[in-house]
Amino acid sequence: MKIAFLLNLLCIPVLGTAQLQAIFQNKIDSIFEKNKNAIGIIVHVESPKKNISWSYAKGVTNIKTDELLNNQQPVLIASNTKPYVAAALLRLVENNEISIEQPIKKLLSKKTRKLFQKAGYGLNTITVKHLLSHTSGIQDYVNDDYFEFVNQHPLHEWKKEEQIKRTIDIGNPEKAGEKFSYGDINYLLLTEIIEQKTKQPFYTAIRDLLKYKELGLSKTWFINLEEYPENTLPLAHQYTDKYNLDSYDINPSWDLYGGGGIASTAKESALFFQYLFDGKIIKNKNILEAMYSYVLPLEQSKYCLGIYHFNLGFNAYYHGGWWGTDVIYSPETDATVTVFTLQKSFQHIINPFIGKEFQNLLMNKSNL
């Protein structure tokens, strides 16, 4: 009451739930009108303090049929999978089954260990933390040649062993812990570690460790590895104009084994971040804090343990995905904004604007 009274004295409007949702919708409508080639936008805002759990969609789900996009349609969230893998690994840390400072040598399968050692990697000097923070010095299998192969052979079914072999063949190891170098291989190895420790397929272990059933995350799953959830709408089509590709035309195995692979709705993507940073998944505050604490000096990397930590005028815990998917949580608002843009080339035009603008609106900082 005192805060509202002071804001009124300063002539700053205190926006109610209905007003905020109307402003959110108007802003999405406006940005889509200016960027119709974005094909479709799905947004979800999860703000318990404002009593908001709001989804909205604009555009179409399929350019061949012009079927309208539904805000409850799931998409491939691509690298937004990495926070899930990181959180699952940190649950094992919480359960005293593993340490983030532990070398990965004895945590990998015998087959993988032999491949990396033969290639000159010192697995006693690479730790779990190095994998989580992309500072392992391991060369990634994803490069221009990889994308070109996917473009030329979209139905090729990738095995994780094939991706590991590409990593081994692609270049020499670098010293661990010195440089940030984003790579899906780090998270593929983390899912292998999860399998070795839990004796379960990584997707089953992640589901259990992250408490999907308890938290009601029923429309979040690893595509092609788990059954399509009941009462879930069809995946929205996602597009990239660089290669003129439709996500429906590509075998998802190219981005499946931990670096990507999860499909989810905008709402459940937001809820996962919300539950994670509200302490409903990782209970140990020190372990959770490590997830958004910098590993290297800030000028070298803003990546922590499976999450980016940006200063956008407020603290932002963020991850993005290749297909145009972004999720941003702020502890200042205790709120999460998810933005899915179906045409990848519009991701950097639309998603940062909506994420930052909506968080500022929730803090009453935005120009209306």
Backbone torsions as a table, in degrees:
resi	resn	phi	psi	omega
1	MET	NA	-43.3	-179.7
2	LYS	-64.0	-41.9	-180.0
3	ILE	-63.5	-45.2	179.6
4	ALA	-61.5	-39.7	179.6
5	PHE	-63.5	-43.3	179.5
6	LEU	-65.4	-40.3	178.6
7	LEU	-64.0	-37.7	177.5
8	ASN	-65.2	-37.9	177.5
9	LEU	-62.7	-34.4	-179.9
10	LEU	-85.2	3.1	179.2
11	CYS	64.9	28.4	174.7
12	ILE	-100.1	118.8	-176.7
13	PRO	-68.4	138.3	172.5
14	VAL	-95.1	112.2	-172.0
15	LEU	-85.7	133.8	176.1
16	GLY	-84.4	175.7	-177.1
17	THR	-58.1	-50.2	-177.5
18	ALA	-63.8	-39.3	179.0
19	GLN	-63.6	-45.2	179.7
20	LEU	-61.5	-44.5	-178.9
21	GLN	-64.3	-37.1	176.8
22	ALA	-65.4	-40.1	178.3
23	ILE	-66.5	-43.6	176.8
24	PHE	-54.5	-49.0	-177.1
25	GLN	-63.4	-43.6	179.9
26	ASN	-61.4	-39.3	-179.1
27	LYS	-68.5	-39.5	177.8
28	ILE	-66.6	-44.4	177.4
29	ASP	-57.2	-43.4	-177.5
30	SER	-65.7	-46.3	-177.8
31	ILE	-69.1	-32.4	178.3
32	PHE	-70.2	-37.8	177.8
33	GLU	-58.7	-33.4	-179.8
34	LYS	-85.4	-13.3	-175.0
35	ASN	-138.3	56.2	-174.7
36	LYS	-66.7	-21.4	177.0
37	ASN	-71.8	-3.7	173.7
38	ALA	-68.7	-13.8	175.8
39	ILE	74.4	-55.3	180.0
40	GLY	-161.4	149.7	177.2
41	ILE	-132.7	131.3	170.4
42	ILE	-119.1	131.5	-179.9
43	VAL	-129.3	140.8	169.6
44	HIS	-132.0	136.3	175.1
45	VAL	-117.8	122.9	177.9
46	GLU	-117.8	108.2	-176.5
47	SER	-136.7	89.3	-178.2
48	PRO	-57.0	-38.5	-177.5
49	LYS	-66.2	-29.0	178.7
50	LYS	-96.6	3.0	-178.3
51	ASN	58.7	41.3	-178.6
52	ILE	-118.1	126.8	167.9
53	SER	-140.2	90.6	-162.6
54	TRP	-129.9	126.2	177.1
55	SER	-118.1	148.6	-179.8
56	TYR	-152.3	145.2	177.8
57	ALA	-134.3	147.8	178.5
58	LYS	-140.0	135.2	177.5
59	GLY	109.1	-157.1	-176.5
60	VAL	-120.9	159.4	-179.0
61	THR	-96.3	-14.8	-176.5
62	ASN	-152.6	116.7	-175.4
63	ILE	-70.2	-16.9	179.2
64	LYS	-80.7	-27.1	-177.1
65	THR	-112.5	-15.2	-175.8
66	ASP	60.0	23.9	176.2
67	GLU	-65.8	133.7	-177.4
68	LEU	-64.6	142.1	179.0
69	LEU	-75.0	135.5	177.7
70	ASN	-104.6	136.9	-175.8
71	ASN	-67.9	-9.9	178.4
72	GLN	-99.2	6.7	177.5
73	GLN	-75.8	134.5	175.7
74	PRO	-78.0	163.9	174.5
75	VAL	-139.2	169.1	170.2
76	LEU	-78.6	118.6	-174.6
77	ILE	-89.2	-1.6	172.8
78	ALA	54.0	-126.9	-173.6
79	SER	-68.9	-7.7	170.0
80	ASN	-64.9	-7.7	172.3
81	THR	-65.5	-29.6	-172.6
82	LYS	-60.5	-40.2	176.3
83	PRO	-61.1	-30.5	177.8
84	TYR	-68.2	-45.7	179.2
85	VAL	-63.0	-44.4	179.6
86	ALA	-61.9	-44.3	-179.4
87	ALA	-64.7	-38.4	177.8
88	ALA	-63.9	-42.6	177.9
89	LEU	-62.7	-41.5	-180.0
90	LEU	-69.3	-23.6	172.1
91	ARG	-67.5	-36.1	175.3
92	LEU	-66.1	-35.9	174.2
93	VAL	-63.2	-44.7	179.6
94	GLU	-60.5	-34.1	-179.2
95	ASN	-86.3	9.4	178.9
96	ASN	60.1	30.0	178.3
97	GLU	-96.2	-11.4	-176.2
98	ILE	-161.0	159.8	174.9
99	SER	-122.1	143.0	179.8
100	ILE	-70.5	-18.8	177.6
101	GLU	-89.5	3.0	-176.4
102	GLN	-75.1	132.1	173.8
103	PRO	-61.4	148.7	-173.8
104	ILE	-85.1	-6.7	-173.2
105	LYS	-51.7	-50.4	-175.7
106	LYS	-87.7	-0.5	-178.6
107	LEU	-94.7	-18.8	-179.1
108	LEU	-87.7	163.8	174.1
109	SER	-67.1	156.8	-178.8
110	LYS	-59.4	-40.1	-178.2
111	LYS	-63.9	-47.4	-179.8
112	THR	-65.6	-41.3	179.6
113	ARG	-57.9	-45.7	-179.4
114	LYS	-62.8	-40.2	-179.7
115	LEU	-62.1	-46.2	-177.3
116	PHE	-71.2	-38.6	178.9
117	GLN	-65.9	-39.8	178.0
118	LYS	-62.6	-31.5	180.0
119	ALA	-83.5	1.5	175.0
120	GLY	94.8	11.3	179.0
121	TYR	-82.4	130.8	177.3
122	GLY	-87.4	91.0	-173.2
123	LEU	-70.4	-13.1	174.2
124	ASN	-80.5	-13.6	179.3
125	THR	-103.6	-11.7	176.7
126	ILE	-95.3	124.6	-177.6
127	THR	-107.1	169.1	174.2
128	VAL	-56.9	-40.6	179.5
129	LYS	-61.3	-38.1	177.5
130	HIS	-61.9	-41.1	177.4
131	LEU	-65.0	-46.5	-178.2
132	LEU	-59.8	-34.5	-173.4
133	SER	-101.9	6.4	-178.7
134	HIS	58.0	41.7	177.1
135	THR	-122.8	26.6	-172.9
136	SER	-78.1	-20.8	-174.2
137	GLY	79.2	6.0	178.5
138	ILE	-85.0	130.3	178.7
139	GLN	-68.6	140.5	-177.6
140	ASP	-89.9	148.2	177.4
141	TYR	-78.7	-15.7	-179.3
142	VAL	-87.7	115.1	175.6
143	ASN	-150.0	-172.2	-177.9
144	ASP	-59.4	-39.0	179.7
145	ASP	-64.8	-35.6	178.6
146	TYR	-64.4	-47.9	178.9
147	PHE	-62.1	-38.6	179.6
148	GLU	-65.3	-39.3	177.7
149	PHE	-64.3	-44.6	178.1
150	VAL	-59.4	-40.9	179.5
151	ASN	-63.2	-41.9	-177.8
152	GLN	-79.8	-25.6	-177.3
153	HIS	-132.0	64.9	-172.3
154	PRO	-63.9	-22.1	-177.8
155	LEU	-96.8	2.8	177.9
156	HIS	-59.7	132.0	178.7
157	GLU	-94.8	109.4	-177.2
158	TRP	-82.6	140.7	169.8
159	LYS	-107.2	150.7	-178.4
160	LYS	-63.9	-30.8	178.2
161	GLU	-62.8	-34.5	178.4
162	GLU	-67.6	-37.5	179.2
163	GLN	-71.7	-37.5	175.0
164	ILE	-61.9	-42.8	179.6
165	LYS	-62.1	-39.7	176.5
166	ARG	-60.3	-41.3	178.3
167	THR	-60.0	-46.8	-178.9
168	ILE	-61.5	-39.6	-174.6
169	ASP	-80.8	-17.3	-165.6
170	ILE	-82.5	-24.1	-177.8
171	GLY	178.2	-179.7	-176.3
172	ASN	-89.7	151.0	177.2
173	PRO	-66.2	149.9	172.6
174	GLU	-112.7	166.4	-177.1
175	LYS	-67.9	132.6	-178.2
176	ALA	-72.3	145.7	171.3
177	GLY	87.3	-1.4	-174.1
178	GLU	-103.0	-26.8	-171.8
179	LYS	-142.8	140.4	173.1
180	PHE	-79.9	126.0	175.9
181	SER	-145.1	99.6	-174.1
182	TYR	-59.1	130.0	-178.6
183	GLY	-156.8	130.4	177.9
184	ASP	-61.6	-27.6	-179.1
185	ILE	-57.1	-34.8	179.8
186	ASN	-59.3	-40.6	-176.0
187	TYR	-84.6	-26.8	169.9
188	LEU	-61.2	-42.1	178.5
189	LEU	-68.5	-33.9	176.9
190	LEU	-64.7	-38.7	177.5
191	THR	-67.2	-32.9	175.5
192	GLU	-65.5	-41.2	177.7
193	ILE	-61.9	-41.5	177.4
194	ILE	-60.3	-41.8	178.5
195	GLU	-65.0	-41.9	-178.8
196	GLN	-64.4	-37.1	-177.1
197	LYS	-80.1	-35.2	-174.1
198	THR	-97.2	-16.1	-176.2
199	LYS	61.2	31.3	176.7
200	GLN	-130.4	158.4	168.5
201	PRO	-56.4	142.1	-172.0
202	PHE	-58.6	-35.9	-177.4
203	TYR	-68.8	-33.7	175.3
204	THR	-70.3	-43.9	-179.8
205	ALA	-62.9	-42.9	-179.8
206	ILE	-62.7	-43.2	177.7
207	ARG	-56.5	-43.7	-178.7
208	ASP	-72.6	-46.3	-176.5
209	LEU	-63.5	-34.0	-177.5
210	LEU	-92.4	3.6	170.4
211	LYS	62.4	41.1	-179.8
212	TYR	-53.8	-48.3	-176.1
213	LYS	-63.5	-46.4	-179.5
214	GLU	-61.4	-38.0	-175.4
215	LEU	-92.8	-1.5	176.7
216	GLY	75.5	26.7	178.5
217	LEU	-87.3	80.1	-172.0
218	SER	-93.7	-9.4	-178.5
219	LYS	-119.7	37.6	177.4
220	THR	-129.7	121.5	-175.0
221	TRP	-159.0	160.5	174.7
222	PHE	-83.3	117.4	-175.5
223	ILE	-59.3	136.0	177.4
224	ASN	70.1	-15.7	178.3
225	LEU	-98.8	-24.0	177.7
226	GLU	-124.6	158.8	179.9
227	GLU	-66.3	146.2	176.7
228	TYR	-63.5	127.4	-174.8
229	PRO	-62.8	143.8	176.3
230	GLU	-63.8	151.9	176.4
231	ASN	55.2	36.3	178.7
232	THR	-117.6	133.6	-179.3
233	LEU	-67.0	161.9	177.2
234	PRO	-62.1	149.8	173.6
235	LEU	-55.6	139.2	169.9
236	ALA	-70.3	147.8	173.3
237	HIS	-72.6	140.2	176.4
238	GLN	-123.5	143.9	-168.4
239	TYR	-130.0	150.2	170.0
240	THR	-134.4	122.9	-174.6
241	ASP	-80.0	-17.1	179.3
242	LYS	-58.9	-43.1	179.9
243	TYR	-110.9	3.2	-179.2
244	ASN	56.5	47.7	-176.0
245	LEU	-108.6	148.4	173.3
246	ASP	-112.4	132.8	-177.6
247	SER	-56.4	-27.1	179.0
248	TYR	-68.6	-20.2	-175.8
249	ASP	-95.5	1.5	-177.1
250	ILE	-116.1	133.9	172.5
251	ASN	-65.7	119.9	-174.2
252	PRO	-67.3	-3.5	179.7
253	SER	-64.0	-16.5	179.9
254	TRP	-66.6	-20.2	-175.8
255	ASP	-143.1	67.4	-165.5
256	LEU	-130.3	-31.5	-162.1
257	TYR	-97.6	38.3	175.7
258	GLY	122.5	-39.2	173.2
259	GLY	-68.1	-29.2	173.4
260	GLY	-152.2	-165.2	172.9
261	GLY	124.1	-23.4	-177.6
262	ILE	-84.1	140.4	168.2
263	ALA	-111.4	141.6	-177.7
264	SER	-162.0	164.9	172.4
265	THR	-85.5	162.7	176.5
266	ALA	-60.3	-40.1	-178.8
267	LYS	-63.3	-48.4	-177.4
268	GLU	-70.3	-30.4	174.5
269	SER	-62.5	-41.2	177.3
270	ALA	-68.1	-42.6	-179.0
271	LEU	-62.3	-38.1	178.2
272	PHE	-59.6	-48.8	178.0
273	PHE	-60.7	-42.3	-178.8
274	GLN	-61.2	-49.5	180.0
275	TYR	-64.5	-39.2	-179.0
276	LEU	-61.8	-53.5	-173.9
277	PHE	-81.4	-9.6	171.1
278	ASP	-89.4	2.6	174.9
279	GLY	80.3	21.2	-179.4
280	LYS	-90.7	-9.7	178.2
281	ILE	-109.7	-57.5	174.0
282	ILE	-99.1	113.4	-175.6
283	LYS	-82.1	-33.4	-177.2
284	ASN	-70.0	114.5	-174.2
285	LYS	-64.0	-35.3	-179.7
286	ASN	-66.9	-39.9	179.1
287	ILE	-69.1	-42.4	178.1
288	LEU	-63.2	-41.2	179.4
289	GLU	-63.0	-35.0	178.2
290	ALA	-62.2	-29.6	-177.5
291	MET	-62.9	-32.9	-179.1
292	TYR	-113.7	23.4	176.2
293	SER	-102.0	139.7	-175.9
294	TYR	-65.9	143.1	179.7
295	VAL	-98.1	-43.7	175.7
296	LEU	-105.6	165.8	173.5
297	PRO	-52.6	143.7	-171.9
298	LEU	-54.9	-36.3	-178.5
299	GLU	-70.5	-15.6	179.1
300	GLN	-93.2	-36.1	-177.1
301	SER	-163.0	136.9	174.4
302	LYS	-102.5	10.6	178.5
303	TYR	-89.0	135.7	-178.6
304	CYS	-107.7	-117.3	177.9
305	LEU	-114.3	83.3	179.9
306	GLY	84.2	10.6	-177.9
307	ILE	-152.8	144.0	169.6
308	TYR	-87.4	144.3	175.8
309	HIS	-122.2	104.7	-178.2
310	PHE	-108.0	154.7	168.4
311	ASN	-105.6	108.5	-179.3
312	LEU	-111.7	30.5	-167.8
313	GLY	89.7	-8.4	172.5
314	PHE	-153.3	159.3	176.6
315	ASN	-69.9	130.0	-179.4
316	ALA	-128.2	123.2	173.9
317	TYR	-101.9	119.8	-163.1
318	TYR	-140.4	149.7	161.5
319	HIS	-147.0	149.8	177.3
320	GLY	-122.5	165.5	179.3
321	GLY	-131.7	152.6	-172.1
322	TRP	-57.5	-33.8	-176.6
323	TRP	-81.2	8.6	178.4
324	GLY	97.1	32.8	-176.9
325	THR	-113.8	131.2	179.9
326	ASP	-137.9	141.3	175.6
327	VAL	-133.0	133.2	-177.9
328	ILE	-136.2	123.6	176.6
329	TYR	-113.6	141.7	173.8
330	SER	-124.9	129.3	176.1
331	PRO	-67.9	-23.8	178.2
332	GLU	-63.8	-38.0	179.0
333	THR	-97.6	-15.7	-167.2
334	ASP	48.2	49.8	-177.7
335	ALA	-140.7	156.6	-178.8
336	THR	-126.8	138.4	175.3
337	VAL	-122.1	124.0	175.3
338	THR	-107.2	135.9	175.9
339	VAL	-132.8	120.8	173.3
340	PHE	-112.3	121.2	174.2
341	THR	-112.6	125.4	-168.8
342	LEU	-75.5	-23.4	174.2
343	GLN	-101.0	110.2	-171.9
344	LYS	-52.0	-38.0	-174.7
345	SER	-65.4	-14.5	178.6
346	PHE	-97.2	-0.9	-177.5
347	GLN	-54.6	-48.0	-173.5
348	HIS	-80.6	-8.9	174.0
349	ILE	-87.5	-44.2	-170.3
350	ILE	-94.2	-49.7	-168.4
351	ASN	-63.4	-46.7	179.7
352	PRO	-63.4	-37.5	179.7
353	PHE	-61.6	-50.1	-177.7
354	ILE	-65.3	-45.6	-178.3
355	GLY	-58.5	-49.3	-178.5
356	LYS	-69.8	-44.1	-177.6
357	GLU	-62.3	-43.0	-177.7
358	PHE	-70.7	-36.7	175.4
359	GLN	-63.7	-40.8	177.2
360	ASN	-64.5	-37.3	176.0
361	LEU	-61.8	-40.8	179.0
362	LEU	-66.4	-25.6	176.1
363	MET	-93.4	2.7	-179.5
364	ASN	64.9	31.3	-177.7
365	LYS	-106.4	-8.0	-171.3
366	SER	-84.2	150.4	170.2
367	ASN	-79.0	123.6	-177.0
368	LEU	-80.2	NA	NA
